[in-house]
Amino acid sequence: MSLILYSNPMSRGRIAHWMVEETGAPYETRWVRYGPEMNSPDYAAINPMRKVPVIEHNGTIVTECAAICLYLADAFPEADLAPLPDQRAAYYRAILFGAGPWEQATTIQALGVDVPVDKSAMAGFGDLDRTLKTLLSLVPKEGYLAGPKFSAADVYTGAQIGWGVQFGSIPKTPEVEAYLARIQSRRGFIRSSEISNAAGAEYGPG
């Protein structure tokens, strides 16, 4: 068995790194620098989008951070990172809401683009206020995004919530702070953060 993570410590690759740590599987990290290395023909052969993260599991390439989290949860069932197949409604919704409407809404905001009110139906997220309220409604007072057990949904969308609080796009409500305390106290989060932080000075965009 081989598992390789291609990432950069200053990227969404931190989410995939956390997920890899949660599986408990041995893995190799290959840091990819922004610029010529990420845009090289060799890396483009791994990911034509020329971005991170990517995992390579027994020769199979998986790109897109949400897809990586879903794939790893199924590839390593012993880690218990996904609900049973007939109990996955909240699980899929939480992950894909984070990957779809929330990602779109926050990117548009960061770019300083205002979606005209009469065009909001064309945007997958509608408007930022509605998207934020919906995201906050998913945060549980107890337990996790997909139910009473931690899952890949807490890695992917939980990381998005953590970044939102860090950068001020999500308010620090008591429910949000308590939820983040639960997920960020996990060994997988702590270990992956330590590794990425240590590599940041050498491989970050600066």
Steps between C-alpha positions, in 0.01 A plus 500: 500500500627846415346835580662823382375848581600784268442826681624842599487608865336830403207355311176302521736205510488539877150352487617195308797469734267493801288236329803284423605519864150398611522178298796384707663361185870546428559761231762709328472876464639668189499876537445691177614860476285765337626636169719304258483172694120492523475606135759254372414231244589233757246628751243572228515129419380435855241778510427688177344778710850565640382537856506316830396283674524167323524152642636194327370180656640177359551676167155663493502879478230697682472879473259753652504530875143390569545200270820408684317503834214288367740259330719449804203440729392214274851372428577463872175379658684387812551869587120539529490840329168456317152402616342182370384538139133530594581772756696741283249772413638756749855386425476563126310823551758644741798418279346613173348814649850595612649413160221671304298794631733598785818482292338696218352767725822567691710505183269754337516712814880482515518616138285801582227397258140589577236276349208715381181420690315424180774255398534316832297205370781433253755459781511162667513665842231765448656760730761498775262580786272209417798269455650597835171449682465158341856401594443609861182293510711190427725555803377269777469599863636156583667234289609554144379612158378156391373381838640386834830372352790690344526449123665627184233773494662649809839495330389669180224739604631526855827634359303753294320613815831533684646716226183708487530579870872570462447748216180654632246369250327281763396637841635344817169382638510272807389207283774565242772539763394184682483305175846616391642410841369145453645444155825689542596304811533184291842351451462506121440874495780576744753276326425621147509863617837449666648347184358769270607781731853365514517482120342842444817707504668289232210420272254785549422754227742759640 
